[in-house]
């Protein structure tokens, strides 16, 4: 059976940050800019705290069946919560969305390459 790749996003908002936490997040904001967003196994965090309190973690998860997408979402949520909890960051409103890359429609360039191959 082929391994499936799931792209999972965990969205939420920071809540009740202390001034020190807010300062630390703002100091690291450049490395968490949405222009640097990537899906990774470790997870990639993006936010723009100067504009609004929302954040997004992006994870790559894997499974063997389409049904494994639910477990991938839960795994990503757990990782995001653990990251936030370890740093003492308050958060609320976590929402998880996941896509099975095997079910994504092919882009025009990919369809053309398949037809040629």
Number of C-alpha atoms within 10 A of each C-alpha: 5 8 11 17 21 24 22 27 25 25 20 18 18 19 13 12 15 12 9 9 15 16 13 11 18 15 10 11 17 14 14 19 14 16 9 11 17 16 17 15 13 14 22 20 25 22 24 16 17 10 7 10 15 17 19 23 25 24 27 21 25 17 17 12 13 16 10 16 23 14 13 25 24 14 15 26 22 13 17 25 16 12 14 14 12 9 9 12 17 15 18 12 12 16 13 18 16 19 18 20 13 13 11 8 9 12 9 9 9 11 12 11 10 10 8 7 6
